[in-house]
């Protein structure tokens, strides 16, 4: 059992280090001239927040509808 465990642990360590190395090289490949964040005007910011709020409210309505149908179960009332 120990003969299988040691190579497995060593293999996981090597693979995890390779994954970390790939993540680091991907970050270095970014264009340094590209700005990290875009600035928005007041109107753009309001429109984005309104759209996000509407999307969230729509998702909440769908969840509420699902929960009501689940809560009903088999019984539809007396």
N, C-alpha and C positions, 0 to 999 in steps of 0.2 A: 504494500500500500504506500509506504514511504517512497518507494522508487517511482511511483506515478505522481505523487504529490509535489515533490521537489521540482521536476521539470515543468509541471503545470504552473506553479507559482512563478518560476523564473520566466516562463513564456509570457505570463500576464504582465509581469514587470517590464519586460522588453517592449511588448506591444503598447503599453500605456505610455512609455517614454517616447515611442515613435509618434503616437497621436499628439502628444504635447509639442513635439518638435514640428509637426506639420501645422499645428495651429499657429505657432510663432512665425513660421515662414509665410503663412497666408496674411498675417497682419503686416508684415514688412512689405508686401506687394502693393499696398494701397498707394494711391497717388497723393503725394504730400500737398499738392496745390488745391485739391478739392477741400472746400470748407467742411468742418465737422457738422455744423448745424446751420440751418437756414433761419433767417429772421423773418417773422411774419408781421404784416400790418394788423391793425386792430380789427379791421373788417374780416381779414382772412382768418385770424385767430377765432373770432366769434363764429364764423361759418364752420370752421373745423370742430369747435366744441359743440355747436348745435347738432352737427351731423353725428358726432360721437354719442351725444345724449340720446338722439332719436334712435340710433342703432341699439344702444343699451336698453332703452325702454321697449323696443320691439322684441328683443331677446327675452326680457323679463315677462312680457305678455305671453310669449310662447311657453316659457317655463311654467307660468301660472296655469295656463290651459292644460298642460301636461299633468301637473300636480293635481288639478281638480279631477281630471279623468282617472288618475291613479287612485286618488282618495275615494272616489265613488265605489270602485271595485265592482263586485257583482250586484250588490244591492242597489236598487234604484229608488228606494223609499217605500214606505208602507202605504 
